[in-house]
Amino acid sequence: MKLYDYYRSSAAYRVRIALELKGLEVEHVPVHLGRGEQRRPEYMAKNPQGLAPALELDDGTVLTQSLAIIEYLDALQPEPRLVPADPLLAAKVRAIALAIACDIHPLNNTRVQAYLQNELGQSRETVDKWVHHWVLTGGLEAIERLIDPAPFCFGATPTLADVVLVPQLFAARRFATPLAHLPKVLAVDARCADHPAFQAAHPSRQADAE
Ligand SMILES: N[C@@H](CCC(=O)N[C@@H](CS)C(=O)NCC(=O)O)C(=O)O
């Protein structure tokens, strides 16, 4: 399998954590988002959304959308399970993952920030204010109230909730989002930082890191 990846893409980082947790090896193919490689025709042919990540299977099938890719990996190799078998717990885990992937991340994505600055003429300061507002309000501040760390978001082992939360915190720090008022979220992040799979997937450990 090939993962079309970019070291500091939080969506690609989610998939890297899932692969590491499951011990699955892939070839990493860097797509430099800063240079716009995601919009090259060769890449658009694989992912018509022009976003990272994409996972190309050995038969050439290409999967897009990080959560769909992770659910595929969870079905392919069920241990360790990232979406719990218990339906109630699964719903709680998916709620965190979806809150981040659907409600937070799209508002701090590169293309959204670039549009605010370049097309709508907003200053970097205003864009940072936008990012902080949408990442925190109804976002990480709500997640602080939804998780139940023990020590991961929902128990003794990482789930999809942790896999999606950690990259969002990496992105939040990149844009200097204040996080000190989120002790439960920070405790989960600190626990994950000690886990070898999360360490191996960290942006700073990727071959294309700058
Ligand atoms: N919902 C998508 C989001 C993918 C996404 O937005 N990827 C970002 C990097 S984190 C990207 O490729 N951005 C490039 C751009 O905005 O042009 C997923 O989960 O895979």
The ligand as a Gaussian input file, in Angstrom:
#p B3LYP/6-31G(d) Opt

LIG

0 1
 N      -11.692000      15.444000       5.529000
 C      -10.440000      15.192000       4.879000
 C       -9.550000      16.399000       5.039000
 C       -8.307000      16.313000       4.196000
 C       -7.578000      17.645000       4.221000
 O       -8.195000      18.696000       4.345000
 N       -6.256000      17.576000       4.085000
 C       -5.493000      18.786000       4.133000
 C       -4.258000      18.604000       4.965000
 S       -4.642000      18.303000       6.647000
 C       -5.062000      19.173000       2.738000
 O       -4.780000      18.342000       1.917000
 N       -5.020000      20.480000       2.475000
 C       -4.582000      20.965000       1.231000
 C       -5.294000      22.198000       0.837000
 O       -6.037000      22.732000       1.654000
 O       -5.063000      22.622000      -0.308000
 C       -9.783000      13.947000       5.467000
 O      -10.064000      13.658000       6.627000
 O       -9.026000      13.257000       4.784000

